[in-house]
């Protein structure tokens, strides 16, 4: 069993003994069991996600700081040597959950989508691989293909670099949207 408290703590309990398996986990705003009941996923006030083993109460993964909503603030594509800002009047937003990602480029004034893609991803250390499961205008050539990157999060910035399946180099800086 997992209990949450108004002081933003969570405790994992052994239901057979009625005793806590873990000490209080601080700054937690949400907790959810995995589908098999063997793990608990928590999100915290510092925008991190952690995965806990229910039997031991020990943290087995995290903090996962890449989850959330991000806005593109700077990029280098292809052979570019200088960083560029997104075009005036355009915004690119990326949503990353525990299993999926979606990014959308749209015109700010009209809200009209200019391009988008999304799907599932894998993360092993800093190796981040996106599988394009759906794609909009300009991205259909990548549909069904894996895109390989490395990512790191420093504060409220996510740095993503690597290359698309056609060899195009990508370097992006994303700002967390609060």
PASETI-996011 format. One line per 2 residues: number of its first residue (from 0); their letters; for each residue x, y, z of N, C-alpha, C. Coordinates in pm, whole numbers, plus 50000, padded with zeros to 5 digits. Example, Ala and Ser with C-alpha at 12.3 -4.5 7.8 and 13.67 -1.06 7.14 Angstrom:
<recs>
0> AS> 51319/49431/50780/51230/49550/50780/51320/49670/50780  51285/49775/50708/51367/49894/50714/51290/50003/50787
</recs>
This chain:
<recs>
0> XX> 50085/49884/50000/50000/50000/50000/50090/50123/50000  50040/50228/49936/50110/50357/49934/50017/50460/49993
2> XX> 50069/50543/50083/49990/50653/50138/50059/50784/50106  49979/50887/50082/50031/51022/50061/49980/51110/50173
4> XX> 50049/51220/50193/50014/51309/50302/50012/51453/50252  49944/51539/50328/49937/51681/50290/50071/51752/50303
6> XX> 50169/51689/50368/50303/51751/50376/50392/51706/50260  50331/51653/50152/50402/51610/50031/50498/51494/50056
8> XX> 50461/51404/50147/50541/51283/50166/50458/51162/50126  50528/51055/50092/50467/50928/50056/50537/50820/50136
10> XX> 50462/50718/50176/50520/50605/50247/50468/50476/50184  50558/50379/50166/50519/50247/50115/50507/50154/50235
12> XX> 50394/50080/50243/50364/49994/50357/50354/49848/50315  50393/49758/50405/50373/49614/50389/50236/49583/50448
14> XX> 50140/49545/50365/50004/49522/50414/49993/49401/50505  50082/49304/50490/50074/49185/50575/50118/49214/50718
16> XX> 50212/49308/50736/50261/49340/50871/50206/49473/50923  50159/49558/50832/50113/49691/50874/50226/49787/50903
18> XX> 50348/49747/50869/50465/49832/50896/50516/49897/50768  50576/50017/50784/50630/50083/50664/50752/50008/50610
20> XX> 50760/49999/50477/50875/49941/50409/50977/50050/50380  50927/50174/50367/51015/50287/50338/50990/50398/50437
22> XX> 51091/50480/50452/51073/50603/50528/50990/50698/50443  50954/50813/50496/50876/50905/50412/50959/50954/50294
24> XX> 50899/50956/50176/50961/51006/50055/50915/51151/50040  51009/51244/50044/50976/51386/50052/50942/51450/49918
26> XX> 50865/51558/49926/50832/51647/49815/50753/51578/49704  50681/51473/49737/50604/51398/49637/50466/51460/49622
28> XX> 50424/51477/49496/50291/51531/49470/50197/51428/49409  50253/51315/49362/50170/51210/49305/50242/51077/49316
30> XX> 50167/50969/49337/50222/50834/49342/50125/50739/49272  50181/50644/49196/50097/50548/49124/50169/50415/49114
32> XX> 50092/50305/49136/50148/50171/49120/50166/50138/48973  50268/50055/48943/50283/49998/48809/50170/49898/48790
34> XX> 50145/49857/48665/50035/49765/48638/50052/49630/48707  50178/49587/48730/50201/49459/48797/50206/49473/48949
36> XX> 50198/49597/49002/50198/49620/49145/50332/49607/49213  50440/49589/49137/50572/49568/49195/50651/49698/49212
38> XX> 50605/49804/49149/50677/49931/49156/50578/50045/49181  50631/50154/49237/50555/50277/49254/50632/50387/49184
40> XX> 50560/50466/49105/50619/50581/49037/50574/50706/49110  50669/50792/49147/50634/50917/49214/50681/51036/49132
42> XX> 50604/51144/49138/50648/51272/49081/50661/51369/49197  50760/51458/49187/50793/51546/49299/50783/51693/49262
44> XX> 50787/51776/49363/50778/51921/49342/50898/51976/49265  51008/51901/49257/51124/51947/49180/51121/51896/49036
46> XX> 51002/51854/48988/50982/51805/48851/51060/51679/48820  51086/51595/48919/51154/51468/48894/51056/51353/48912
48> XX> 51088/51243/48848/51011/51121/48858/51106/51013/48910  51058/50934/49005/51138/50825/49060/51055/50698/49059
50> XX> 51124/50585/49046/51057/50455/49049/51110/50379/49170  51017/50322/49249/51050/50255/49375/51008/50110/49369
52> XX> 51086/50022/49433/51052/49882/49448/50958/49869/49567  50839/49812/49545/50739/49801/49651/50785/49709/49763
54> XX> 50850/49599/49730/50891/49502/49832/50996/49558/49926  51089/49637/49875/51199/49686/49958/51186/49833/49997
56> XX> 51106/49908/49921/51095/50052/49946/51213/50130/49892  51303/50064/49821/51423/50129/49769/51398/50187/49631
58> XX> 51465/50301/49605/51456/50364/49474/51532/50278/49373  51467/50246/49259/51534/50164/49158/51562/50243/49030
60> XX> 51505/50361/49018/51532/50442/48900/51497/50587/48931  51574/50675/48871/51544/50817/48886/51657/50888/48956
62> XX> 51649/51014/48974/51534/51090/48927/51533/51103/48775  51414/51087/48718/51396/51100/48574/51348/51242/48548
64> XX> 51438/51326/48506/51405/51467/48492/51360/51505/48351  51358/51409/48259/51323/51443/48120/51173/51446/48095
66> XX> 51094/51392/48187/50949/51394/48169/50899/51536/48180  50796/51569/48103/50734/51700/48116/50709/51765/47982
68> XX> 50685/51895/47988/50658/51975/47869/50774/52071/47849  50821/52078/47724/50940/52155/47690/50911/52245/47570
70> XX> 50979/52360/47564/50969/52449/47449/51108/52466/47389  51118/52449/47257/51245/52465/47188/51291/52610/47197
72> XX> 51417/52631/47241/51470/52768/47251/51589/52792/47161  51656/52685/47117/51773/52702/47031/51803/52570/46961
74> XX> 51863/52579/46839/51892/52456/46765/52003/52477/46663  52064/52364/46623/52155/52355/46509/52114/52230/46433
76> XX> 52082/52244/46305/52042/52132/46222/52139/52116/46107  52164/51992/46068/52252/51965/45954/52395/52006/45985
78> XX> 52458/52076/45891/52597/52118/45907/52613/52256/45970  52505/52313/46022/52511/52447/46083/52612/52449/46196
80> XX> 52689/52558/46204/52787/52572/46311/52740/52672/46417  52642/52754/46383/52589/52853/46477/52450/52812/46526
82> XX> 52423/52846/46652/52292/52818/46709/52190/52916/46652  52068/52869/46630/51958/52952/46580/51842/52948/46678
84> XX> 51766/53058/46679/51642/53063/46755/51529/53012/46667  51422/52963/46727/51306/52924/46644/51257/53046/46566
86> XX> 51197/53024/46450/51148/53136/46369/51048/53222/46447  51051/53353/46421/50956/53444/46483/50815/53400/46451
88> XX> 50728/53401/46548/50589/53363/46527/50563/53214/46529  50668/53135/46550/50650/52990/46556/50692/52940/46693
90> XX> 50626/52837/46740/50662/52775/46867/50669/52624/46844  50766/52559/46908/50775/52414/46904/50771/52365/47048
92> XX> 50674/52279/47076/50652/52224/47210/50673/52073/47203  50735/52017/47307/50757/51873/47315/50702/51824/47449
94> XX> 50625/51716/47444/50573/51651/47565/50641/51515/47575  50696/51485/47692/50758/51355/47716/50694/51294/47840
96> XX> 50641/51172/47823/50585/51098/47936/50679/50982/47967  50633/50887/48046/50717/50773/48079/50742/50680/47961
98> XX> 50658/50684/47859/50674/50593/47745/50666/50660/47609  50610/50780/47601/50583/50844/47473/50634/50989/47468
100> XX> 50650/51037/47346/50685/51176/47322/50598/51227/47207  50577/51356/47204/50512/51424/47092/50572/51563/47084
102> XX> 50603/51607/46964/50639/51747/46946/50552/51806/46837  50523/51934/46852/50437/52006/46759/50500/52141/46732
104> XX> 50511/52177/46604/50553/52312/46564/50427/52382/46512  50399/52502/46565/50277/52570/46524/50298/52721/46517
106> XX> 50211/52787/46439/50211/52932/46430/50143/52987/46555  50211/53078/46623/50157/53132/46748/50027/53208/46725
108> XX> 50022/53293/46623/49906/53378/46600/49780/53298/46567  49792/53199/46481/49674/53125/46434/49653/52993/46506
110> XX> 49759/52939/46568/49750/52807/46629/49758/52694/46528  49782/52728/46402/49788/52627/46296/49915/52544/46308
112> XX> 49897/52411/46306/50011/52319/46316/50087/52320/46184  50218/52338/46194/50304/52337/46075/50369/52201/46054
114> XX> 50403/52134/46163/50464/52002/46157/50452/51937/46293  50460/51804/46294/50454/51733/46422/50495/51589/46402
116> XX> 50535/51528/46512/50568/51385/46512/50561/51335/46655  50549/51205/46669/50545/51147/46802/50548/50997/46796
118> XX> 50556/50938/46913/50559/50793/46923/50617/50749/47056  50681/50634/47055/50741/50579/47175/50890/50611/47176
120> XX> 50953/50591/47291/51098/50610/47300/51155/50512/47400  51287/50494/47391/51360/50419/47492/51468/50510/47546
122> XX> 51503/50489/47672/51609/50566/47736/51695/50471/47815  51825/50470/47784/51920/50388/47857/52039/50477/47889
124> XX> 52047/50520/48015/52148/50620/48050/52113/50748/47978  52206/50800/47898/52180/50920/47819/52137/50888/47677
126> XX> 52137/50759/47639/52098/50719/47503/51946/50720/47492  51896/50809/47410/51752/50833/47394/51717/50805/47248
128> XX> 51628/50707/47224/51591/50669/47088/51441/50684/47070  51404/50771/46976/51263/50793/46945/51222/50705/46827
130> XX> 51104/50644/46837/51043/50570/46726/50925/50653/46678  50931/50699/46555/50824/50784/46501/50706/50694/46463
132> XX> 50598/50702/46541/50479/50621/46519/50370/50698/46446  50377/50831/46446/50285/50914/46370/50360/51043/46336
134> XX> 50326/51100/46219/50401/51215/46170/50312/51303/46084  50340/51432/46091/50268/51529/46010/50354/51577/45894
136> XX> 50307/51682/45832/50374/51744/45717/50523/51762/45742  50603/51716/45648/50748/51732/45656/50820/51625/45736
138> XX> 50746/51538/45802/50809/51436/45886/50774/51293/45843  50695/51278/45739/50648/51145/45700/50762/51053/45653
140> XX> 50873/51109/45607/50988/51026/45567/51048/50951/45686  51020/50998/45808/51077/50938/45928/50981/50838/45994
142> XX> 50859/50830/45941/50758/50741/45998/50809/50597/46003  50794/50533/46119/50834/50394/46136/50983/50374/46156
144> XX> 51058/50483/46168/51204/50473/46182/51248/50524/46318  51363/50476/46361/51421/50516/46490/51517/50633/46470
146> XX> 51510/50729/46562/51597/50847/46561/51681/50840/46689  51814/50844/46674/51903/50821/46789/51966/50950/46839
148> XX> 51955/50971/46970/52005/51093/47033/52071/51060/47167  52135/51161/47223/52168/51160/47364/52095/51280/47425
150> XX> 52052/51264/47550/51988/51375/47618/52050/51392/47756  52040/51514/47805/52076/51544/47943/51991/51661/47988
152> XX> 51962/51664/48116/51883/51771/48174/51971/51842/48275  51980/51973/48260/52051/52058/48356/51956/52168/48398
154> XX> 51913/52163/48523/51814/52260/48569/51686/52246/48490  51642/52356/48428/51519/52355/48349/51547/52347/48199
156> XX> 51665/52298/48162/51699/52284/48020/51724/52138/47986  51672/52095/47871/51695/51961/47818/51779/51979/47691
158> XX> 51892/51911/47686/51982/51916/47571/51970/51784/47497  51938/51792/47368/51919/51673/47286/52008/51685/47162
160> XX> 52090/51583/47139/52176/51585/47020/52187/51445/46963  52211/51439/46833/52224/51311/46764/52194/51328/46618
162> XX> 52131/51226/46561/52096/51238/46420/51969/51164/46387  51903/51215/46284/51783/51151/46234/51821/51028/46151
164> XX> 51722/50947/46119/51750/50823/46046/51808/50848/45906  51792/50969/45852/51852/51000/45722/51992/51060/45735
166> XX> 52045/51066/45858/52180/51118/45881/52187/51265/45917  52074/51337/45913/52073/51479/45948/52110/51497/46095
168> XX> 52210/51581/46121/52252/51608/46259/52153/51704/46326  52132/51678/46454/52038/51757/46533/52104/51795/46665
170> XX> 52097/51922/46701/52132/51968/46835/52023/52065/46877  51958/52035/46990/51847/52118/47035/51859/52147/47184
172> XX> 51812/52267/47221/51802/52305/47362/51655/52338/47387  51597/52270/47485/51457/52287/47522/51449/52344/47662
174> XX> 51356/52436/47685/51329/52496/47816/51204/52434/47874  51210/52392/48002/51091/52334/48065/50980/52440/48073
176> XX> 50858/52400/48037/50741/52487/48046/50679/52463/48182  50659/52570/48257/50603/52555/48393/50461/52604/48398
</recs>
